[in-house]
Amino acid sequence: MNPSSNFLPSLELFNLSGRTALITGSSSGIGYALAKGLLGAGARVILNGRSQERLDAAFERLSAECASINLSLTSSDEGQFSNRLLKSSFDVTSADGCEKAIEHIESTVGPIDILINNAGMTFRSELQEFPVEQWHNIMRTNVDSAFFVSRIVVKHMIKRGQGKIINTCSVMSELGRPGTGPYTASKGALKMLTKAMAIDWGKYGIQANGIGPGYFKTELTEALVNDEKFSSWLIGRTPSKRWGNVEDLVGAAVFLSSGASQFVNGHILYVDGGVTATL
């Protein structure tokens, strides 16, 4: 039997060679892990952060880690590009700053094929005591930034008739915890913004999805990880009986960035050890 003309070996569906990904908030934590994962899948990655110093440090660290496992950061893939790891420092909470930076990337580096809106922050306090400025900081960082960056990137994706947008949502897009009200509100909004992106942009060949991490060991959760009482409660509450490691998110990110997810749109993929499956 002759193979179908559109037959593609399954592993090739996940190959990101020749594609460029911009990952916001990738100087550390989840964004850094996703950058490393997409590099491993063949993509060219543009790191982003507001602090040039932290971004430079992340760039150097990731370069060294790739070298230690003999992962090449150069490519001659059809002459499209040579350097596979780049960096761009701009403030994702500034609409004007996002537009200038993204237009510069598109005109000098090349097309952004994959956008991961990962910048995020939190602040814990009961609602009646919650500082108004912190409310605005959370909304600007967790929701506004995804809108500001996506609306510019997608204009170019529409012209090309393809693109992948991934928003870092959270189990807090579905669940709540004491003292996390504004963060929960922001991640619920991001979930619905993801669906709106899929609705408006799907007709242009663009897939917009979200990843919903559960409780992961990052800088943002360090205090909780070190809180023996909370950590014990969480592990008991989680079917997989452990905290998540940022590397656990790489497979989901590669899937949603690749040709394997061409008909997945408006979906939030929860990577949470089963937290959202149980009371």
N, C-alpha and C positions, 0 to 999 in steps of 0.2 A: 504494500500500500504506500502510495506517495504521500509524504508529509504535506500538511496544509501549507498554503503559501504564506499564511501569517503565523506559522508555528515559531515560537521563541522558547529556547530552553528556560525553564522556570527560574533558575538563578539569575539569568540575564534581566529578568523583570525588575530586579532590585539594584541593578548596576547604575550608579549615578555618574559614571565617567562622562565628561564633556558638559556637565551641568554646574551652574554656579549658585551657591546658597548664601544668602545674607541672614545671619542669626543675630538678633538684637539681644543685648544683655548677656553676652557670651564671654565676659572676662572671668567668670567663675561659675560654680554650681552647675545647674542643669544645662544652661546654654553652652558652657565649656564642654561638657560631656557630649552634647549633641554635635558640636563642631568636630570633635574628635571622631565620633561615630560616622558622620557624613564623609569626612576625609577618608576613613577606612573603606567606605563604599565607592570611592572614586571621585567624589565631587570636589570642586574648588570651593573653598569656604572663605567668607569675609566675616571676620570677627567685628563686633561692635560693642562700644561702651562709652559712657560719658567721660570717664576719667582716662586721659591719655596715658597716665602712668600705669594704671592697672591694666589697661589694654595692651600696652607694650610688654608688661610682665607676662600676661597671658599668652601673647604671641610667642615670646621667647620660650616659655615653658612648653607650649604645645609643639613648637618646632623641635625642641630637644626630645620630647616624648616620642614623636614620630620617628626621629633619627634612631632612637634606642631600639625600636622594633623594625628598623629598616623600611619604614613606610616612606616612599618617595614623595616629596612635595613639589616635584617638577613633572611636567607632562609635555609631550609633543603631539597630543591627540589632535590630529588633522590641523595642526598649527593654530588651534584656537587659543591656547594660552600656555604659558610655561610655569608660572608660579601658582601653586594650588592653595596657598595660605596667604591671605591678605588681611588688612585691618582698616577700619574706618571709624573714627571717633566723631560721634555727633549725638546730640541730645534728642532722644525719641519723643520727649514731651513737648518739643517745639515744632509746630507745623512747618514754619519757614525753614528751620534747620534741617528737618527731614527732607523737604523738597530739594533743597540745595545739594545735600549730600547724595541723595539717590540719583538725581540727574547727573551729578558728577560721576558716580559709579557707572551708570548706564552709558555715558558718553566716552569714558576713558578706560574702564575695565571691561565692560561688556554686559550682555543681558543678565538680569537676575532671574533665574529660572525657578528658584525655590526661596520662599521667604518664611522664616520662622520668627514670629513675634513672641519673644521670650522674656523681654524686660518685665520685671515685677518687683513689688515690695510689699511689706506688711507692717502693721503696727497693732499692738494688742491693748485693748481697753474696753470696759463696758460702755455701751452706747451713750448713756447719760453723762459720762465723763470724757467722751472722745473729743480730742482737739479738732476744731473745724479745719485747721490747716492740714492736719494729717489726713483727714477725709479727702481733701482736695489732692494731696500728694498721691494717695493710693489710686484715686480715679484717674489722675493724669498719667501715672506710670503704668497701671494695669489695663486701662481701657482706651484712653485717648491715644496713647502711643501706637496701639495696634491699628487704630483708624488712620492716624496721621501717616504712618509708614505704608500701610496697605494701599491707601487711595492713590499714592504716587506710583508705587511699584506696579499696581494692577493696570495702570494706563498703558504701560509698556507691554505687559503680558497680553492685554486685549489685542494690541496690534499684531502680536506674534501668534495669537490663537491658542495659547497654552500657558500653563503655570501652576505652581503648587504653593498654597498658603497654609501654614500650620500655626495655630495659636496655642500657646501654653495656658491651658485652662487649669482646672483643679478638681479634686473631689468636692471642694467647697463651691463648685458650680452647681452641686446637687445637695450638699449637706451643710449643716452649720455647727459651730462650737461656741461656747461662751467666750466673749471677748474678741470675736473675729468678725463682727457684723459688717463693717465696711469692706473688709477683704472679701468676705463671702458675696456681698453685693456686687463687687467689681468682677469677680470670677463668674457670677451668674450672668452679668451683662456681657462678658466676653464670650460666654457660651452662645448667647443669642446673637451677638454680633457675628460670630462664626457662621451661624445658620443663615443670617442675612447676606453674608458674602457669597455663600453657596447659591442662594436664590438669585441674586443679581448677576453673578459672574459665571455661573455654570454654563450658560449659553455660549460663552466665549471660549470654552475649552479649558476652563480653570477649575481646579478642585480646591475648596477651602474646608479644612477640617481642624479639629483640636485634639490635643493630647491632655488627658486629665490625670496628672500625677496624684498619687495618694500621699502618704507621709514619707518623705525622703530625707536622707541625711544631707543637709546643705548648710551653708552659712546662716540662712534664714531660720532654720529649725534647730540650730546648735543648742540653744537653751532647753528646748523640749527633749532633745536626745539625751542631754545630761540630767534631766529631771527623772530620777529613778521611778517615782510614782507614776508620772505620765507615761513614760516609756513602757513600763510594765502593763499599764492599762491598754496602751495602743497595741502592743504585741498580742495581748489576749483578745483584743477586738478584731484583729486582722486574721482572716483565714489562713494566710500564708505564714503567720506567726513570726514576722520580722519587720523591721524598717526596710524601706526601699533604698537601693543604691542607685546613684544617678545613671550608672551603666545599664540599668534595667529599662531605661527609656529609649535606648538607641534603636532597638529593633522596630519599635512603633514609629519613630521618626523616619527611619529609612523607608519603611513601608509607605508611609503617607507622602514621602518625597518622590517616590519612584513610580514607574509604569505599572507596578502591581496594584496600585490604588486608583486606576483611571476612572472607575465607576463608583468610587467612594466619595461622597460629597455631603457636607453639612453634618458630619458625624463627629462625636466626641469619643475618642478611644481612651477609656479609663485604664490606667496602668497603676493599680492600687492594691494589689495583693488580695483583692476581694472585698475591700472595705464597703463599697457601695452595694454589695450583694447581700449584706446581712445587717440586722439590727444590733 
